[in-house]
Every structure is written in C-alpha cells, then in structure tokens.
Amino acid sequence: MTKNEFITEIKAGLQGYPDDEVIKSLSFYTESIDDRMEDEMQEDKAVSELGSIQDIIRNIKLTMPIAVLAKTRIKESKEKSSSKTLWVILAIAGFPIWFPLLLAFASVALAVYISIWACIIALYACELAFGLSGIVCLVYSFIHMITISHAGGIIIAGGSLFLIGLFLVLLKPMISISKSLIKSTESFLKWIKKMFIGKEHN
C-alpha cells in the first residue's frame, strides 16, 4: 500500500469528524511514513509498520475528546435517520427520559474520575507530609537539644528519623500505586469513548 492510499483510507474512516482533529492525525501519520522513508525504508514497508488501518482509526478516535465523539455520534444518528423531522420530534418528546439518564451517567462518570484523582492527590499529600514532618522535626530536635533538653531532643530526633524512613520506604510503592491509578483513569476514559465510537471499532 502506498502512502497516499494509506492516508486516503484513514481519512475515509474519519469522515464526519472535525477537520482539525482529522488533519492533526493525518499529519502525524504522514510524518511517520516520511521519517521512515528518509531512513531508506521502502514506502510499502514504511506503511505496513504502522499497523492495520482499522486499529489506527480506532486509536485516533480514542485520542479525541469525549465531547467531539458524542457530538459526531449524534450527528451520524441524525443523518442516518430516515426522517430528520421525525428524529427531532422523537428527541424532543423523549427529552424527559433520556436527558435525566444522560445527566446521571455523566455525573457518575465524573464522580468516578474525580475520586480516582482524589486518591492520587491524597497519596502524594500523605507522602509529602511524612517527608516534611520528618525534616521539620529533625531541625527542631537540634534546637530542642540546645535550648531545652538533650534527652527530649534525642527523642524528637528519633521520631523525625522514623518519619523520614517511612517517607523513603513508602516512596516507591506510592509511585507504583499512583501510576496504576493514572492508568485506571485512562482505561476508564477509553471505556467511555468506546461507547461513542461504535461497535465496528470495539
């Protein structure tokens, strides 16, 4: 397959989507092919290395904002309807049913997304609290030893070292957990987007 054939098929698969989103994606894949060809790779091989057309179209759609996918889906539904007037009437008549359901779904989806990010922020906040508390206590322990009591300063220093040690021990697991949570947000968004893409690309 030539570069022009490849780009033409992708463009056809993205028909109906916003021009700026399509142009951005086509530019990316055009540059990817050109870069490979500059490295003396054959045109057909450069194209084949990018993967199947269907997978590429699906991945492009998954990178688009949910609002764009939803708007395009509604537009497609309206255009495919045998009677646009009937489509409008049904949309208006069914508003008391579909709008509350849509609002409830959007609210739940937003709540889940916010909850995941709240967990990530909480993890970093706790980890930062351990580290800062340990440093502050360590500094204060020296002040306490000089101005008040050596014994009390040593106890405070021990507590500060415990907090700093806790910070260091939990740092790697916290980063690992936060990465998993971030991946879960990406998977959640992809799951929502797949509902707007259509069965042919699931």
Secondary structure, 3 states (H helix, E strand, C coil): CCHHHHHHHHHHHCCCCCHHHHHHHHHHHHHHHHHHHHCCCCHHHHHHCCCCHHHHHHHHHHHCCHHHHHHHHHHHHHHHCCCHHHHHHHHHHCHHHHHHHHHHHHHHHHHHHHHHHHHHHHHHHHHHHHHHHHHHHHHHHHHHHHHCCHHHHHHHHHHHHHHHHHHHHHHHHHHHHHHHHHHHHHHHHHHHHHHHHCHHHC
